């Protein structure tokens, strides 16, 4: 099991704020928007003037929802919920995306763009009003500069809870390195073992290479998961792996790489919640949930590889993870 801190330390971004380094990093990241190379797409467009590339996001980040999320891993949601900020749009085009309402069909909605000041206030609301354990930044890869800009003000205003970078792992290496000492917890997907399905299903021809580089860097920065006395995550890496039907995710290859090349002590979250969302119902190999046999093979593989830290979803989980982002404040709660 993950180790626990004795006395709870403050997140390292607070010291970076006090020293002025956080503000300097925010400025360097902001400048990179002028010829955007924030993620592996390297679109090269000038987002500072409002130009939009693959991620359909300009100078300002768009927030589709922010709430206390109680459906994440136990160490993330814990007792009081995770203060989750869902950023709109994405640098992937996953045909089965469960958040497709905000990641794929969102486009440019100026009314949901937020200035750094507004984003900082949202963070403070989640901490002070909703009493969340952490700030959980979902789909952050294309808005790293905007997040760090906002954090400068949020830290000034008293933000003091851990930051979680909840990512597809299609991240730019320079952007991740700029986050060293800023992010406390990386919650990282490991979606594919091979670039061929990554291109076919997510329009990411280099995903497998980029994700492995990213996860290696994340682990270098934060190491194994460490918990507070209340069981909530304070620091470390959690790697999520979504089992896809017909072996599309390359589970054996990905998990073997993780155990042998990163660490067998890394915390994993094996997810069985796949269902044919978004465009998947029209793609024959993706039209069903996973079978009991597919599930069992991955569970047995985790045991064989000695990946002892983490969680494995129940096979029936697909029925419990169907968000509706039309309910902005509670997308994961069914209407009464």
Phi, psi and omega in degrees: 000154177301146179284163180246145171288153168280278176273134183288118177278161175279150177302147185291339179296338180292318178292323176298322176295313182299324183280348184088353181292327180296318179295321179294319177296321179300319180295318179294320178293318179300317180300328181292343175293340181294334172215081202299124173226030187294320180242177182296350179293326180048055184297329177075010181273165182265092180287339178297333178260010176095001177294150182232133177255219186302323184278355177056037180228129182264229184294321184256146173286152172250132178247121181271333182195149169217134189196171171274111185263124182250013182248014177275184176304150183309322181285345179267308180283322180048216187277326189252001178095157179262130181283088193265129176246114180267110176279140180279156179070175189197159175261012171239164176230062183290124185289346181247017187302125179284342177256028188302333180301328182249340182266328187245322186258014189276308181068204182264112178236092186304330182294343180254004174288141183235137173286164175305324179297314181294318179296320176299319180294326176296319177299315180295324177298315180296324179284309191271324183267320182263352175058040181286158181284334189201172171253117187251106187265104187265131184058061185265354194300330183264358183231031179303314179299319182294323178295313183292321174304314181294325182295327177303312179289320181298319178295321177299325183274357174112014175297134184213011180259162184298152176255134179244127179261099189262096198233155172287348185077009172270072188244148174285137183296318180297324178292317177297319179296328177291342180268359180300123182087354178262310180276135179270319183231133171255124177248096198244131174285149167231089195274321185224151174263348186223146182285340182295307175293331178298320177291315185294319188254346182225004182054039180232088188293348180235023187302311186301318179292312183295318182295320179293320175299316183295313182296322176299318178292319178299317180294323176301320183287315192241345177068204182289159183293135176236135183250154170284174177295339178269004177086009180264149185292133175250327182197151173126179182252135169238127179253121177267140174227115179271120177287126178252152179295156174061026175068018186297327182286345183063048188302316182299313181295316183294314183288327175296316177301315182299313183292321187269329185255338177256288177183143174281352179264359179295147180277131180241151175234105181271120189251128180250017190274008182300135168214158186285080178274168174054245184267356189295333181295344178259007181244109191312316185284354182241010189278359183230164170284173181285153179275165177300322180293317178299319179295312183298321181299319180288319179299316179295326179295319178302317179293316180298321182282352179076025176277089191267345184260129175135207187219151175231121179293152172292154182300328184278012187295339183303330182283348187255000185231068180233085184289154173231105185279005168290335173268086192301319184274340182218064185294340182258005178253129178294149178294144180280000000 
